[in-house]
Amino acid sequence: MPQNEHIELHIKRRGRRLNYEEKLRKKEARAPKVLSKKAKKLRGLKAKLFNKKRFNEKVQIKKTIRAHEEKQTKAEG
């Protein structure tokens, strides 16, 4: 057994905590707040790189939304 699989093996044998899914859902729901705080706090080059990354993510999301809308209009018409 490789040395890095001990965590997966433990989960497989004993399962996860009962509130694992709920905690994960809440953590994901709070993620945008944490990112916005980070964006406000960062300065200089780090801020530039962080904002560039966020902008690229937004562009990707807009592209996928546009592609889905075009697909829907082709299906309707």
N, C-alpha and C positions, 0 to 999 in steps of 0.2 A: 504494500500500500504506500503510495507517495506521501511525503510528509505534509503536504498542503491540503489533504482531504479530510482531516480530522473534524473540521467543523461540519462539513456536509454529512459525514458519517454520524455525528451526534444528532443532527436534525433528523436524519433518516431513522435512527433508532428510537429517539425519544420524542420527536415532534417539536413544534414551536410552542411558545407561550400562548395562552388563550387569547390575549389581547393584541397579538402581533399585527394582525391585519388592520385593526382599528388604529393602532399607533402609527403604522406605515401610512395609512390614509390621511391622518391628521398632519403628519410630517410633510407629505406632499402638498397638502392644502396650504401649509404655512410657507412653503418654499418661495413663492413670489414676494412675500413680505421681506424675507431674509435677503433676497437678491436686490430688492429696491433699496434696502438699508445699505447694503454693500456698495451699490452704485452711488449713493449719496456720499458715502464715507471716503471712497477711494479718491486719490489725487494723482496728478501727473501721468506718467507713462502707464502705470497700472490701470488707471481709469480709462485711458485711451484704448488699451487692449481689451479691457472688460467690455466697454461700450461697443467696440467693433464686433466682438463675439456675439453680444446680445442682438445687435443690428442684423448680423448674418442669420441668426436664428429666426428673427422676425421675417426676414426676406424669404427664408425657406418655408415658413408657415404660410405666408401669403401666396407663394407659388403653388403649394399643395392645395390650398383653398380654391385658387383660381382654376387649377386643373380639374378639381372636382366639379366646380360650377360649369365649366365647359363641357364636361362629360354629361352632366345632367341636362344641359340645354340640347345637346346632340341627341340624347335619348328621348327627350320630349318632342323635338321637332323633326 
